[in-house]
């Protein structure tokens, strides 16, 4: 886990949950260029994180960080700021890029979200068509209400340790089949929101 020294790639079988096989990025279905680009933002303040209970679409019923797909011409940071505002009413004032995720559902490239942490933001979270906002202690996140992969990369995100991760789910996105987390990565700083 974070702080245990350098580890270039951490297959999920080295992490605390039941072992899973590594994804095979050499397969033709593992095509990041075919994945939908997205952004996920995790506002954190005073040891608490803002998540939303997703109301519709893929992952409905799960707790997730606000976010979604990039619009044409939009950069990941811009999409993250927009999505948080649309989904929660919260205005983001800073972003730190901490990770990039790649998802395959069955044999279909699915999504490639950029993962951000926001520590400066304003506004009171409100319910939207997308989800119901909830604050959770970062030391007691309800992983049983979240996507199966979250327990593998959230510790790196919370420690501020940059990562890239790949996860393969079944075709319906209900069961995680494989995954790995790479931690020897660097990202540029995004521009500061206006």
C-alpha positions as CSV (number, residue, x, y, z in Angstrom):
1,X,0.0,0.0,0.0
2,X,1.1,3.6,-0.2
3,X,4.3,4.4,1.7
4,X,5.6,0.8,1.5
5,X,8.4,1.9,-0.8
6,X,8.6,2.0,-4.6
7,X,6.5,-0.5,-6.5
8,X,6.3,0.0,-10.2
9,X,3.3,-2.3,-10.8
10,X,1.1,-3.7,-8.1
11,X,-1.2,-6.4,-9.4
12,X,-4.4,-6.6,-7.4
13,X,-3.3,-10.0,-6.0
14,X,-0.7,-8.1,-4.0
15,X,-3.4,-5.9,-2.5
16,X,-5.7,-6.8,0.4
17,X,-8.7,-8.4,-1.4
18,X,-9.0,-11.8,-3.0
19,X,-6.4,-12.3,-5.8
20,X,-7.5,-11.6,-9.4
21,X,-5.5,-12.2,-12.6
22,X,-3.7,-9.3,-14.2
23,X,-5.4,-7.7,-17.2
24,X,-3.7,-8.5,-20.5
25,X,-3.1,-5.1,-22.3
26,X,-1.7,-7.0,-25.3
27,X,-5.2,-8.2,-26.2
28,X,-6.7,-6.3,-29.1
29,X,-9.7,-5.3,-26.9
30,X,-7.3,-3.4,-24.6
31,X,-7.2,-0.2,-26.6
32,X,-7.0,3.0,-24.6
33,X,-7.5,5.0,-27.8
34,X,-11.0,3.4,-28.2
35,X,-11.9,4.3,-24.6
36,X,-14.2,7.3,-23.8
37,X,-12.1,10.0,-22.1
38,X,-13.5,11.2,-18.7
39,X,-12.8,12.8,-15.4
40,X,-13.5,12.0,-11.8
41,X,-13.1,14.5,-9.0
42,X,-12.9,13.8,-5.3
43,X,-13.4,16.9,-3.1
44,X,-11.7,16.3,0.2
45,X,-11.9,18.6,3.3
46,X,-11.2,18.0,7.0
47,X,-10.7,14.2,6.5
48,X,-14.0,13.9,4.6
49,X,-14.7,13.2,1.0
50,X,-17.7,14.2,-1.1
51,X,-19.2,11.3,-3.1
52,X,-22.5,10.9,-4.9
53,X,-24.8,8.0,-4.9
54,X,-25.3,7.6,-8.7
55,X,-28.9,7.7,-9.7
56,X,-28.7,6.5,-13.3
57,X,-26.5,5.0,-16.0
58,X,-23.6,2.7,-15.6
59,X,-22.9,2.1,-11.9
60,X,-26.3,3.4,-10.7
61,X,-26.6,2.8,-7.0
62,X,-22.9,3.0,-6.4
63,X,-21.1,5.8,-4.5
64,X,-18.7,7.5,-6.9
65,X,-16.7,10.7,-7.2
66,X,-18.6,13.3,-9.3
67,X,-17.5,13.2,-12.9
68,X,-18.2,12.0,-16.4
69,X,-17.3,12.1,-20.1
70,X,-15.3,14.9,-21.7
71,X,-17.2,17.1,-24.2
72,X,-15.6,17.8,-27.6
73,X,-12.6,20.1,-27.2
74,X,-12.7,19.8,-23.4
75,X,-9.6,18.9,-21.3
76,X,-10.0,16.5,-18.4
77,X,-9.6,19.2,-15.7
78,X,-12.2,21.3,-17.4
79,X,-14.6,18.4,-17.6
80,X,-14.0,17.6,-13.9
81,X,-14.8,21.1,-12.8
82,X,-18.0,21.2,-15.0
83,X,-19.2,17.8,-13.9
84,X,-18.8,18.6,-10.2
85,X,-20.8,21.8,-10.6
86,X,-23.5,20.0,-12.6
87,X,-23.8,17.0,-10.3
88,X,-23.4,18.7,-6.9
89,X,-23.5,22.5,-7.3
90,X,-20.0,22.7,-5.7
91,X,-17.5,25.1,-7.4
92,X,-14.0,23.7,-7.6
93,X,-11.1,26.1,-7.0
94,X,-8.1,23.7,-7.4
95,X,-7.4,20.3,-8.8
96,X,-4.6,17.8,-8.4
97,X,-4.3,15.1,-11.1
98,X,-3.4,11.9,-9.2
99,X,-4.3,9.1,-11.5
100,X,-5.6,7.7,-14.8
101,X,-7.9,4.6,-14.9
102,X,-8.6,2.4,-17.9
103,X,-11.7,0.1,-18.0
104,X,-12.7,-2.7,-20.2
105,X,-16.2,-4.3,-19.9
106,X,-16.1,-7.8,-21.4
107,X,-14.0,-7.3,-24.5
108,X,-15.2,-3.7,-25.1
109,X,-12.9,-0.7,-24.3
110,X,-15.1,1.4,-22.0
111,X,-13.7,4.5,-20.3
112,X,-10.4,6.2,-19.4
113,X,-11.1,8.7,-16.6
114,X,-8.5,11.1,-15.2
115,X,-8.7,11.1,-11.4
116,X,-8.4,14.4,-9.5
117,X,-8.5,15.5,-5.9
118,X,-9.9,18.9,-5.0
119,X,-9.0,20.5,-1.7
120,X,-10.3,24.0,-2.3
121,X,-14.0,24.4,-3.3
122,X,-17.1,26.3,-2.3
123,X,-20.8,25.8,-2.2
124,X,-23.2,23.5,-0.5
125,X,-23.7,20.1,-2.2
126,X,-27.2,19.5,-3.5
127,X,-29.0,16.6,-5.1
128,X,-29.1,16.5,-8.9
129,X,-30.5,14.3,-11.7
130,X,-27.2,12.4,-11.6
131,X,-26.8,11.7,-7.9
132,X,-27.3,12.3,-4.2
133,X,-24.3,13.9,-2.5
134,X,-22.9,12.3,0.7
135,X,-19.8,13.1,2.9
136,X,-17.7,10.2,4.1
137,X,-14.7,9.9,6.4
138,X,-11.7,9.1,4.2
139,X,-10.6,6.6,6.9
140,X,-13.9,4.7,6.8
141,X,-15.0,4.8,3.1
142,X,-18.0,2.5,2.4
143,X,-16.3,0.3,-0.2
144,X,-19.2,-2.1,-0.1
145,X,-21.3,0.6,-1.8
146,X,-18.6,1.5,-4.4
147,X,-17.2,0.0,-7.6
148,X,-15.1,-3.1,-6.8
149,X,-11.9,-1.5,-8.2
150,X,-12.1,1.6,-5.9
151,X,-10.5,-0.3,-2.9
152,X,-7.4,-0.9,-5.0
153,X,-6.6,2.7,-6.1
154,X,-8.3,4.9,-3.5
155,X,-5.4,4.4,-1.0
156,X,-2.9,5.8,-3.6
157,X,-5.2,8.7,-4.5
158,X,-5.7,9.6,-0.8
159,X,-1.9,9.4,-0.2
160,X,-1.3,11.7,-3.1
161,X,0.7,9.0,-4.9
162,X,0.3,9.2,-8.7
163,X,-0.9,6.0,-10.3
164,X,-2.3,4.5,-13.5
165,X,-4.6,1.5,-13.2
166,X,-6.3,-1.0,-15.5
167,X,-9.4,-3.0,-14.6
168,X,-11.4,-5.5,-16.6
169,X,-15.0,-6.2,-15.6
170,X,-17.5,-8.6,-17.0
171,X,-19.6,-7.4,-20.0
172,X,-22.3,-5.9,-17.7
173,X,-19.8,-4.1,-15.5
174,X,-21.1,-6.1,-12.4
175,X,-18.0,-8.1,-11.5
176,X,-14.3,-7.2,-11.6
177,X,-12.2,-9.9,-13.4
178,X,-8.7,-8.4,-13.3
179,X,-6.7,-5.4,-12.4
180,X,-3.4,-3.8,-11.7
181,X,-2.1,-0.5,-10.3
182,X,1.1,1.1,-11.5
183,X,2.6,3.7,-9.1
184,X,5.8,4.8,-10.7
185,X,4.2,7.6,-12.8
186,X,4.3,11.4,-13.0
187,X,1.6,13.8,-14.2
188,X,1.8,17.5,-15.1
189,X,-0.1,20.0,-13.0
190,X,-3.3,21.1,-14.6
191,X,-4.1,24.8,-15.0
192,X,-5.7,26.5,-12.0
193,X,-9.5,27.0,-12.4
194,X,-10.7,30.5,-12.8
